[in-house]
Amino acid sequence: MFDIGFSELMVIAVVALIVIGPEKLPKVARTVGHLFGRMQRYVNDVKADISREMALDDLRKLQASMQETAQSLEQSVNDTVRSAETEMNRIAGDAPAAVTSTGATADTADTGTPAVTEAPPATDPAKPG
């Protein structure tokens, strides 16, 4: 974190021994160690919070992208359905006009023979009559 070498640590220890004194040095070292540990935990907590916020932001962007894609897909499907309905309505509207303009049904147009509209009554050979 601070890039301090062993020789620099020894210089700091000697200066601390001279300035603080041998009686108070262990207590000061313990207090400095506790404060340093608290500082490290605080820094790690802040890093974790920032990481969570970044992940949450990425998820929000992904959600917005997915919603946009879903809306686009829904719009595309709706347009296709409307187009198909329009085409079917147009075909359905043209069919009666085609029958009345030619005077024949679709069966006569294909085969050239008139279509049977009603079946003749069925006779039962077992019954006289």
N, C-alpha and C positions, 0 to 999 in steps of 0.2 A: 504494500500500500504506500509506504513512504520511501522505499528503497534505501534502507539504512543497513550498512555493512557491520561486520563484527567489530572492527576497529573503532568505528563511530559510536557503537553502543558502549564500548569500554570507556571512551572519553566522557560520554554522558554519565555513566555510572560513577566515575571518579569525581566529576564535578558535583554530582548530586551528593556523594559522600562528604565532600568538603563543605558544601553549602548547607546541607540539612543536618549533617552530623550522624554519627553511628547509632545514637539512641532512637531517633525518630525515623530513620531511613526505612526500616521494615514496615512500619505503619503507613508511611507515605507511599511506598511501593505497592502495598496491598490496596490502598485507596485508588491509586492510579490504575492498577489492574482492573478493579471493579468499574471505574469510569470508562476505561477503554473497552471493556466487555459490553457495557451499556451502549456505548457509541456504536459498536459493531452491530449489535442487535437492532438499534434504531435505523442504521443505514440499510441493513438487510430488510427490515420492515418496509422502508420507503421504496427500496428496489422492487419488492414483491408487489406493493400497491401500484407502482407505475406499470409493472408487467401485467397485472390484472386489468388495469385500465386500457392498456394497449390491446390486450386480447379482447376485451369487451367492445372496444371501438371497431376492431376487425370483424367481430361477430355482427355488430350493427350494420356495417357496410355489406357484409355477406347477406344479411337478412333483407336489406333494401334491394340488393341486386336480385335476389331470388323473387321478391315480390314484383319487381319490375319485369322479370322474365315471365312470371306466372300471368301477369296482366297482359303482356304482349301475346302470350300463347292463347289466353282466353279470347282476346280481341281477334286473333287470327282464326280461331275456331268459330267464333260468332260470325265473322265475315264470310267464312266458307259455308256455314249453315244458311245464312241469309241468301247467298248467291245460289245455293242449291234449291232453296225454297222458291226463289224468284224464277229460276229455270223451270222447275216443276210446275209452277203456276202458269208460266208462259206456255209450256207444252200442253197442260190441261186445258188452257183457254184456246189453243190452236186446234185441238182434236175435234171438238164439235163443229168448228168452222170448216174443217177439212171434210167432215162427213156431209154437211149440208151443201158445200160447194161442189162436191163430186157426185152426190146423190147415191153413194154406195158406202158400205161399211168397210172396215179394214179387211174383212175376209174376202170381199169381192175384189178389192184392189189387188190383192196378192194372187188369187187363183183365177179370177175372171168369172167365177160362178157366184150366183147370188147366195147370200148367207141364209140359213134356215133360222127363222125367228121363233118358230113354235114347233115343237115335236108333234107328229101325228099321234092320235090316241092309240094306245097300245091295245091290241086285241088278244084275248086269252083264247088259245085254240081249244081248250077244254070246255069253254062256255059257248053255247050257241048264241048267236045273236047279233 
